[in-house]
Amino acid sequence: MSITLEQVRAQAPAVFTTQASPKLTQKYNMAPTIEILEGFQREGWEISTAKQMGNNPYGIHEVRLRNGGLPQVGDSLVEAIIRNSHNGLSSLSI
């Protein structure tokens, strides 16, 4: 079952942050999660869950995606997991 971007916004608003925390220096390289998420969606991936640790608009967040076009092995599914923050506490991982 997939969730909508509106549901993601309610569960993990930091996904939509497009600027780094003002506490970070100019050396910080921002990777907006929403841009990465939209790229996955263009390739047929659907959002299965989204969560955020705390209420900070720059905080650590995670989005899990699934692609129904990929094969399922037994009861195992292929999943992509995007983890990121915009406050320097966690680097982008996919």
C-alpha positions, 0 to 999 in steps of 0.5 A: 500500500502506498502513501501520498505526498500529503501523508508524507508531509504530515508524518515527515515534514523535513522531507520537504525542506529545501534549505540547510539549517541556518546553523550550518556553514557554507561548506555544507552540501545540501541534498534535498530529500524531496528531489531524490524522492521525486526521482524515484517516483518518476521511475515507478517507485511508490512511497510505503512509509515515511517517518521523522525523528522529532519535530525539527524541520531539518531533522533526521527523516526516512522514506521507504519506497517499493517498486511493484515492477521488481520481482518478489522472492518468496515473501521478500520485497525490494525496498529503497530507503532514503535517510537524510537530515538537513542539520548536519547530524546525518548524511544522505543514504539510499 
